[in-house]
């Protein structure tokens, strides 16, 4: 829980009262590797902060899932569009490693917005992070080569990328596992 407070306090201080109100609504959950946090068709109930672990967002397909996002330690994860609209998600979220999350429900987050001076900061910081992650991914797909996308992912999270199966990385950067193998051979 300390990591979450540090995350928010990197830009502005939280009063102890505001922090205690927010922290009282968080639940800590631990999940094993390959656990589905959310299945396609379910409505996202939580905004989650990753204390430890890796999760992926994907569209389930009959043969090869389409992975379009990863979230790592010290960041937020959620099917945020479903969370905000209260509509069923069109994608799934699963853990790729043993994962510890601090979660707040939609209902409790609304209470935080109403009851604390810092509530809107908390919501804004989480939504900005998720929006920027999505925007960077879209721009990367439109303007960078697959090799550049792979190198960027590898540079930003080298120790964690080693834990992600190559088929998910290939799907994430928009290529086949065979093309990723060629890129990896070329740059090593």
Rosetta blueprint (number, residue, H / E / L):
1 X L
2 X H
3 X H
4 X H
5 X H
6 X H
7 X H
8 X H
9 X H
10 X L
11 X L
12 X L
13 X L
14 X L
15 X L
16 X H
17 X H
18 X H
19 X H
20 X H
21 X H
22 X H
23 X H
24 X H
25 X L
26 X L
27 X E
28 X E
29 X E
30 X E
31 X E
32 X L
33 X L
34 X L
35 X L
36 X E
37 X E
38 X E
39 X L
40 X L
41 X L
42 X L
43 X E
44 X L
45 X L
46 X E
47 X E
48 X E
49 X E
50 X E
51 X E
52 X E
53 X L
54 X L
55 X E
56 X E
57 X E
58 X E
59 X E
60 X L
61 X L
62 X L
63 X L
64 X L
65 X L
66 X E
67 X E
68 X E
69 X E
70 X E
71 X E
72 X L
73 X L
74 X L
75 X L
76 X E
77 X E
78 X L
79 X L
80 X H
81 X H
82 X H
83 X H
84 X H
85 X H
86 X L
87 X L
88 X E
89 X L
90 X L
91 X L
92 X E
93 X E
94 X E
95 X E
96 X L
97 X L
98 X L
99 X E
100 X E
101 X E
102 X E
103 X E
104 X E
105 X E
106 X H
107 X H
108 X H
109 X H
110 X H
111 X H
112 X H
113 X H
114 X H
115 X H
116 X L
117 X L
118 X L
119 X H
120 X H
121 X H
122 X H
123 X H
124 X H
125 X H
126 X H
127 X H
128 X H
129 X H
130 X H
131 X H
132 X H
133 X H
134 X H
135 X H
136 X H
137 X H
138 X H
139 X H
140 X H
141 X H
142 X H
143 X H
144 X L
145 X L
146 X H
147 X H
148 X H
149 X H
150 X H
151 X H
152 X H
153 X H
154 X H
155 X H
156 X H
157 X L
158 X H
159 X H
160 X H
161 X H
162 X L
163 X L
164 X L
165 X L
166 X H
167 X H
168 X H
169 X H
170 X H
171 X H
172 X H
173 X H
174 X L
175 X L
176 X L
177 X H
178 X H
179 X H
180 X H
181 X H
182 X H
183 X H
184 X H
185 X H
186 X H
187 X H
188 X L
